Amino acid sequence: MKRRLPGKLISLGIVVASCGLLVLGTLARNADAALNDKAIVTVGITPSLSPLGSIFIDLLIPAGTSFVSAAPINEADSPNSFYISEAISAEPINHAYLLWMNDYGITTTANPVVMFEYDIPAGQTPSFDVYPGPDSVSLMDVNDIEISDPLSRIVLTTTYQHPVNVTVKGVGSGTITSTSGTPATPGNIACTSDTCTSWFDHDGQVTLIPVPSIDSYFKSWTGGGCSGNGNCVISSLSTATDIQAEFARLQPVRIAGTSPVYYDTLQGAYNAATTGAVIQALTTTSTPLGTLTMNGGKAVTLKGGYNGDFSSNSGYTTSVGTLTVVNGTLIVENVVVN
């Protein structure tokens, strides 16, 4: 079956593949794309137009944007073959030309037919549109009959997105995860080290959640308007946002109580303890807990084998040096003395 194509498309120097996505070489991705904001432009056709045989659309592109990618969302019936071509013209006003054709019909719904991605200037929300010039929009049914009033059948939507860059630092360890509220799209941040980037919708709410490892705790946020050690909530994302998340290592020894106090060594905890105190130690520590010399006349209990949040002590602490009791009483539990 033969298709009628607008004359302007023939002059674009298209290289045709056997099927799939056609993109001109001039549309290489911006090397700094990860640093920019972006627009997701979807072009849909009203459901009453199914099945279509071919679509030609001239999309008006705002100045200052750069093409990243294009992909079909709804696919042709059978066989599953289609062509999409893109071009940014040399005219003062930029255009993208879309051609999609299939002899057996194109499945169309209210969902987007094609999705474009563009890099845009930071903090801007440029307006994309279908160009209303002569012969700019052509919708043909499977019998090569042009559909009247095609512009009114086009459903064009643009979603603007900004990157959230999370950098995990500190001597501790953990994971930063994300959730998002309407209208933000899930960003799938699950960052354990270095810098992780994900994209969220403009004006959307983004919540970053710190999840420390068993031997660490979350210390603080820096940047993005967040501070403290709770969740970081960006109530309305309007630009690219950089946030640092710091995890610190739990000190391996503490004096138990309603407000426990943490120490790096057994001697430090003993020196601060009072009679009757319970000194607790983690099972695994990155450094030895040192020796302990008791010469203060105190009666204390040393319990080892605790897990990372000190909630149970089913293991054994093995990083302890010599225990010397000069004056006082020491009760020991789940500790192996080297």
Buried (B, 14 or more C-beta within 10 A) or exposed (E): EEBEBBEBBEEBEBEEEEEEBBBBEEBEEBEEBBEBBBBBBBBBBEEEBBBBBBBBBBBBBBEEBBBBBBEBEBBBBEEEBBBBBBBBBEEEEBBBBBBBBBBBBBBBEEBBBBBBBBBBBEEEBBEBBBBEEEEBBBBBBBEEEEBEEBEEBBBBEBBBBBBBBBBBBBEBBBBBBBBBEEEBBEBEBEBEEEEBBBBBBBBBBBBBBBEBBEBBBBBBBBBBEBEEBEEBBBEEBBEBBBBBBBBBBBBBBBBBEEEEBBBBBBBBBBEEBEEEBBBBBBBBBEEBBBBBBBEBEBBBBBBBBBBBEBEEBEBBBBBBBEBEEEEBEBEBBBBEEE
